[in-house]
Amino acid sequence: MKRTDLPSLVILSAIAEQRSFRAAARKLGMSVSAVSQAITGLEESLGVRLLARTTRSVAPTAAGERLLGQLQPALASIEEALEQASASQADIAGRLRFSAPRTAVQHVLLPLALRFMRRYPAVSVEILAQDAFTDIVASGFDAGIRFGESLQQDMIAVPLGGPLRFAIVGAPGYLDGRRRPELPADLHDHDCIQRRFTDGSLYRWELERDGKAIELAVTGSLIVNDDALMLDAALAGQGLAVLIEGLVAEALAQGRLVRLMEDWCPAFPGLFLYYPSRRLMRPALRAFVDFLKTEA
């Protein structure tokens, strides 16, 4: 293939996307005849038919599909490079949409987003706090936040802080007169505040010591679907709760909660910002990712 074929590859991609010579011509600001001539010349240069044409439709041939499969990421990279080359801080504008668990929004994403918007006043941010897993591409989000163990293989992930740990806690008033648990089996003798996920399942407490991992189905008289509610219930003396360390640090320091079974709560991969690896990265998202690398 000659370098002069490169513009024709852009035209081929537009036709495959629009499934129409006329629609592709409108998108590219060209005449239909110019688009048709470019594809004919490309096919003659390569010696293979790339598009199957009828009077009503156009679609890639098998050879065209193979070429487009390799072509699309390259074109996206070229377009991104051109945008990045021409973008300055003043050009960074638009809206960024994020999906993240409520706890991550409150303690991580929102503070970062506010500082980011002060640096880039032309950028607006929309945050949807949702604990359910969401297809960020299908739902129109630029990026999401999840724990590292939950990320799909085809996502690019940027760490938000370091590893995290859970803490098993209870109020002093609840623990008075009760034997404090030391082993997972001891938790069956306690009223454990349970958490229900959006899919209807109950969280099984994840414990580990000396390489031995356990997922324990605890029991208790209260079920909630939010970390803040679980914390409030634990502070009120309802029972034991398992929460991220950062959520209970202040209450522990104040003596309003007591930490238990700390040796059964090892560190695990923390939160990550993630976005599709094959999606064109807009300058605003690139700026946010760069911001995270220095500020998070």
N, C-alpha and C positions, 0 to 999 in steps of 0.2 A: 504494500500500500504506500502511496506517495503522500507527502505532507499536504499536498493540495487537496487531498481527500478529507481532511479534517473538518472543514465547514459542512461537507456533505454528511458526515457522521452526526453532527448536531441536527441537521434536517431529518435524518433517519430517525433519531430519537424522538423528535417532535411528532413525526407521523405516527410512530408506534404508540405514543402516548395519546394522541388525539384520534387515532384510527380513521384519519381522513387527510387527504392532501390539501383540501380547501381550508380546513380548520388549522392545520399546521402552517399553511401559508399566512393566514391571518395572525397567528401567534408570533410568527417570525418577521412579519412585515414585508413579505415577499409576494410575488405573483405566483399563481398556481403553476404556470408553465415553467418558471424558474425552479420551483421545488421539484417538479417532475423531471426536468432535465438533470438536476443534480443527482437524483436517485438513479436515473438511467446511467449516468456517467460513473457513479460509484459501483454499480453492479457490473458494468463492463470492465472497470479497473480491477475488480476482485475476481471476475469470472464466475459469479454465482448470483442466483436470484435471491434477493433479500426480502422482498415484499410480494405477497400474493394479492393481486388486484382483481376486483370484479366491478361491475357498474354501480354497485351499492356499497361496497365496503373494501377495506384494505387491512391486511394483517401480516405480521412477520411470518416468513417461512421458518422451517427448522433452522436453517443456516442463519437467518436473521435473528432468531431468538438467541442463538448461541452468541452471536456478535453483540447483541444488545445487553446480554447478561454481564459481559465483561466491560462493555462500553459505559453503562450508566454510572458505576462508581467513579470511573475516571473523569467523566464529564462533571459530576458533582464536585470532585476535588478541584478541578480547574475553575469552576464557577466560584467555589469557596475561596480559592487563592486570589482570584481577581477581586472579590468583595473585600477580603482582608487587606489587600494591597491598597485599595482605594479608600478604605474606611479610616477615619480619624476619630478621636474621642468625641468630637462634636457631631459626627455622623451616627454614632451609636444611639439608636432610638427604637421605638416600637414597644410591643407588649411581650413579656415573658410569662408563660403559664406553667405552673408547677402542681404536681400531685404529690402529697406527702402525708404520712400518719400525723394525727393531731399532736402527739407529743413532740415529734420532730419539728413540726411547724412552730410550736410555742417556744421551744428551747434552742433550736438551731436555725431553721430557715428564716423565720420572720426577722430576728435581729440582723442576720446577714443581708436580707433583702432590703431592709431599711437603710443600712449603711451603703449598699450598692446604689440605691436610687439617689442618695445624696451625692454620690460621685458622678452618676450619670442621670442628670435631671430629666432627660428626654425619654428615659425608659420607664414604663409602667409595669407593675408586677401583679399578676393574678395568682392567688394560692388557693387551691382546693384541699382542705383537710379531710382526708378519707383514709380509713384504715384498711379498706378492701383493696386488693391488688387490681390495678387498672392498666389496660393496654394504652400506654401514653400516646402511641402513634395514632391509633384509631380514634382516641378521644381528643386529639388536637392539642396535647400538652407538649411543651418544648423539652421538659425533663421531669424526673421524679426523684423521690428520696425513699430508699428502703435499706434494710439491713443487708450486708454483703452476702450473706448466705441465701438470700431470696432473689438475687439478680439472675437474669437470663444470660445465656452465653453470648448473645449477639449485641450486648449493650456495652458501651464505654462507661466506666465507673470512676468517679473521683472521690477519694475519701473525705469525709467531713469529720475531722477529729480522729482520735485514735480508737483503740478497742474499748468496749464497754463491759460492765459487769452488772449482774442482777444482785439485789439485796433482799433477803428474807427478813421482814420486820414485823414487829408487834408493839402495841402500846404497853407501857408499864402496868397500867390498870388491868389490861387483859391478861398479862403474864402473872400477876399476883396470884399465888395459890396454885399455879399450874406448873407442871414439870416442863422445862424448856427443851425443845427438840434438839437432838444432836445428830440423829441419823434420819434418812428419808422415811423409814418406817414410822418414826415418832410423829410425823406430820398427820398420820391418820387419827391421832388422839386430839387433834386441834381443829378448831373452826377456821378453815382457810377461805379467804375471800376469793371467789372464782371470777375469771374473765371470759366472756363469750365473744368470739370473733364474728365478723359480719356473715361468714358462711354458716353460722349456727353452731360450730364446734366450740368446745371448751378448751382453754389452754391447759396443756399438761406441763407441769413445772419441770424445767430442764435443769438437772443437777449433775455435777461431775466432781469426782475426787480421785486422785491417783490413777487417772486414765480410765476410770469406770464411770460411764455415762448412764443416767437414768432419766426416763420421762415418767413422771408420776401424776396419776389422776387423783387430785386431792378432792376433799369434800368440804362443804360448808353451807351455811344457810343463806348466804348472800351471793348473788351473781350480778356483775356489772359489765359494761362494755366500754369502759373508759378508764384510763390510768388515773386521772384526777379524782374520779369517784372512788376508785380503789384506795387511793391515798387518804381521802377524807374518811372513809370507813375504817381504815386501820387506825387513824388518829383518834377516832371516836371509840376505839376499843372493841370493834366488832370481831376481829380475829387477826390472823396472820395474812400478810400480803407479800407478793414478790414483785418488785419494781426495779427499774433502772436506778443505779446508785445516785445519779444526779438529781433525781426527783425526790429522794428522801434525805439528802445530805444535810439540809438545814434542820429538819426535824430530828435527825440523829444528833446533830451538834447541840441542839437545845434540850435533848433528853426526852423529847416527846415520843420518840420511837426508840426501840432497842433492836440491834442487829443480831441475827441468829444464823447458825450454820454457815458462817462465812467461808469455811474451808470447802463447802460444797458449791460455791458460786465462782467458777473461774471466768477469766476474761473471754470475750468472743468478738468476732469482727463487728465493727461499729456501723455507723450510717454512711451511705454513699449517695452522692448525686449521680444519676445515670441518665443516659440519652442514647438514641439509636446510633449504631456505628456507621450505618450507610445513609444517613440522612444529612442533607445540606445543613451546615451549621451557620446560623445567622450571626452577624457581628455582635448582636446583643448577648446571645448565649455564649459566644466565645469570650466576650468580655467578662461575663459572670463566672465562667469556669476559671479564667485567669485570676479573677478577684478572689475566688475561693482558695486558690493555691497560696495566696499571700495572707489572707485574712482569717481563714477557718482554722 
